[in-house]
Amino acid sequence: MKKLLAASLLSLAFVAPAFADDDDYAGPVPRDQWLPASQVVQKLESKGYKVHEIEADDGAYEFEATGSSGRIEGRANPATGEILGTWPDND
């Protein structure tokens, strides 16, 4: 019984890290459900960002913008335009 429990716990240790970095994952959104980039830009600008560049990449929109904290890069959900994550633009 102890071996079965140990094996079960060990298998969970390998599965859990796969979900650790999914905060900015939009999920598989079919392309016909994506908003046009111009609508995503409008949503971002309504939140106070000045968008400099936007492109589709890896199942989401990636953008560069200026916000209240300076220049940032980020990802947006292609179906809703909601921000999935941002980070400082170090370029």
C-alpha positions as a printed Julia matrix, in Angstrom:
91×3 Matrix{Float64}:
   0.0    0.0     0.0
   2.84   2.39    0.84
   4.4    1.79   -2.58
   1.1    2.62   -4.3
   0.73   5.84   -2.31
   4.33   6.84   -3.0
   3.9    6.16   -6.72
   0.7    8.22   -6.8
   2.31  11.17   -5.05
   5.36  10.97   -7.29
   3.2   11.05  -10.41
   1.44  14.19   -9.14
   4.8   15.89   -8.7
   5.38  15.62  -12.44
   1.91  16.84  -13.42
   1.58  19.93  -11.19
   4.44  21.97  -12.71
   2.79  21.83  -16.12
   0.05  24.13  -14.82
   2.33  26.59  -13.02
   2.78  29.02  -15.94
  -0.71  28.95  -17.44
  -1.73  32.44  -16.21
  -1.28  33.96  -19.66
  -2.64  31.06  -21.68
  -5.76  31.94  -23.67
  -6.62  28.35  -24.45
  -7.38  27.03  -27.87
  -9.64  29.69  -29.37
 -10.8   28.84  -32.91
  -9.6   31.47  -35.36
 -13.16  32.29  -36.46
 -13.9   33.43  -32.89
 -11.03  35.92  -32.71
 -11.78  39.62  -32.53
 -10.1   41.77  -35.17
  -6.86  43.3   -33.88
  -8.41  46.77  -34.19
 -11.09  45.85  -31.63
  -8.5   44.49  -29.22
  -6.54  47.75  -29.59
  -9.72  49.7   -28.76
 -10.24  47.6   -25.62
  -6.64  48.13  -24.54
  -6.84  51.87  -25.18
 -10.07  52.08  -23.16
  -8.0   50.75  -20.24
  -5.47  53.55  -20.62
  -2.84  51.92  -22.82
  -1.33  53.51  -25.92
  -0.74  50.52  -28.22
   2.34  50.69  -30.45
   2.24  47.2   -31.97
  -0.06  44.17  -31.92
   0.28  40.77  -33.58
  -1.13  37.27  -33.38
   1.31  34.76  -31.9
   0.97  31.42  -30.11
  -2.81  31.53  -29.86
  -3.12  35.06  -28.48
  -2.56  38.68  -29.39
   0.81  40.01  -28.25
   1.16  43.75  -27.9
   3.59  46.51  -27.01
   2.14  49.57  -25.35
   2.73  52.46  -23.01
   0.76  52.57  -19.79
   0.88  54.41  -16.49
   3.95  52.37  -15.49
   5.84  52.99  -18.75
   6.44  50.76  -21.78
   5.12  47.22  -21.46
   4.62  44.07  -23.46
   1.6   41.87  -22.96
  -0.76  39.19  -24.18
  -4.5   39.5   -24.77
  -7.19  36.86  -25.15
  -8.08  36.78  -28.86
 -11.8   36.17  -28.27
 -12.39  38.79  -25.57
  -9.51  41.24  -25.74
  -8.93  40.82  -22.01
  -5.34  41.2   -20.85
  -3.79  37.86  -19.93
  -0.53  39.27  -18.62
   1.91  42.15  -18.94
   5.6   42.68  -18.21
   8.08  45.57  -18.63
   9.36  46.15  -22.17
  13.11  45.92  -21.72
  14.03  46.78  -25.33
